[in-house]
Amino acid sequence: MLYSFESLNSTSDFLKENFKNYNEFDIISTKIQPKGRGRQGSTWFSEKGMALFTFYFNLPSHIKVDDITKIPIITAISIINTLKNMENLQFKIKWSNDIYLNEKKLGGILVEQIENKIFIGIGLNVNNSIPEEIKNIAISLKNVTNNNYNLENLINSIVNNFKDTFFNFCKNKHVWRDLLTEINKINYLKDKNITLNIGNELIEGIAKNIDINGNLEILYNGKIVSFSSGEVLKKRFIINFDSQKFTTNDIIDLKNKGFDLIIILFISAHISQKEINIFDDFCKEHYLKNEKIFLNNSENINTYLQSLCKKYNAQLHTL
Ligand code: BTN
């Protein structure tokens, strides 16, 4: 059963405190969520129009610890299979807990365990528009399709899909292999240059498949090593589009190598509308994050580039 609230600080916190009043797979959803939580202690900005919900279930007694760690990706594939029934888009799983679309984050999953209970909190950008400050990294379904979606139907379908998928996974060992094949077909990080933050160490390498244990394989120092957890940071570069050093092919090449690029166009008096259109079309065609900056004659491009590096936590790329 779905319980809809106008406002809850956090659906996950609410259900964790009140689960005794609800049944397994009951859904707590809210329109707004002033204290939404993301993974690793981050804040989850919750706008009206998002699907924001949490449900819980008791772990089957026979389930192994190794299987519990697979729950985030089983949730991710259940979300994607539900979305696929609605829209034929290239949804991707970014190991281990994110849903991506057109190179941007569409949603996130927060899995928390208290004793034998698993709480799954999901936040998806559906009918909401994305605030300007994060337009480069986040996307909503409506942004792409211009459609409005019935959030209650979507949320119910996701939870039903998860329930079926998870019960099949628990019943039959072979189900995991099939799921893994499906998951690896839409593995967003595959072949991308990434940095994995594993607490006290940063592992730089090339992401490969998600392995049989649900861990991420990374080609690291010439060997494939699997990592069970960690925060994935794609190496991010700022590129000055106007720079004589770059051709569009260089940029596409860097993108194909899996770097996270932010392309900057400085707009001064000498630039024509045609050049601006070329920039817009190029970024749109290749799903490149970008920013246009209007310059006065006196302003220094290098100072700007340095501040953009800080803003995006990126390095300036100079070929
Ligand atoms: C992440 O990407 O870091 C996970 C985000 C999870 C957000 C959802 S929104 C509903 C539920 N309630 C919360 O406070 N968080 C989760």
Residues whose N, C-alpha, C, O or C-beta is under 5 A from the ligand:
A	BS01	BTN	S10 T11 S12 K35 G36 R37 G38 R39 W44 L52 F53 G108 I109 L110 G121 I122 G123
